[in-house]
Amino acid sequence: MALKHRKYVYVKRSDGYYVKVRVLNIRLGRKVEQTADLSNPTRYIVTGFKTKKPPLTAVIISEEVLPEEVRKQLYEV
């Protein structure tokens, strides 16, 4: 799946899967910027796409960076 202009990121879960998440109003680069407010749970939309191998160009973040509400949604996929 394509990663449209860095609006999508893959979140690494503790079970080894990666879940595709849409991030609203933030364009993430290769590294997660520390200046961006990532604690707002309304910025994240879990798309429901789960994979073991994310694309090579994908931005991958860990689930610890996300708010608790979004982490619960990751495991519902």
C-alpha positions, -999 to +999 in steps of 0.1 A: +000+000+000+012+035-008+023+060+018+007+092+005+031+121+013+041+108+048+005+110+061+006+073+069+029+055+094+033+019+105+031+012+142+051-018+155+031-038+179+046-060+206+035-092+188+056-085+157+029-071+134+028-036+119-005-017+117-010+012+092-022+044+109-033+077+093-019+107+111-039+139+106-023+174+103+012+161+108+037+151+081+062+127+097+096+123+082+120+094+085+124+102+122+095+113+145+098+150+152+099+158+189+082+191+183+050+176+170+021+170+195+017+132+192-003+129+224-036+140+209-056+108+202-079+125+177-050+128+152-048+090+146-071+068+124-063+031+125-069+019+089-072-018+098-043-029+075-020-053+094+012-068+080+044-086+090+066-067+064+060-030+061+072-012+029+108-001+028+099+036+026+075+035+055+079+055+087+078+031+116+071+042+151+067+021+183+034+018+201+048+035+232+047+068+214+010+067+209-017+076+235-034+047+254-067+050+234-050+045+201-030+015+214-062-003+223-074+002+187-042-013+173-050-047+189-086-047+177-072-051+141 
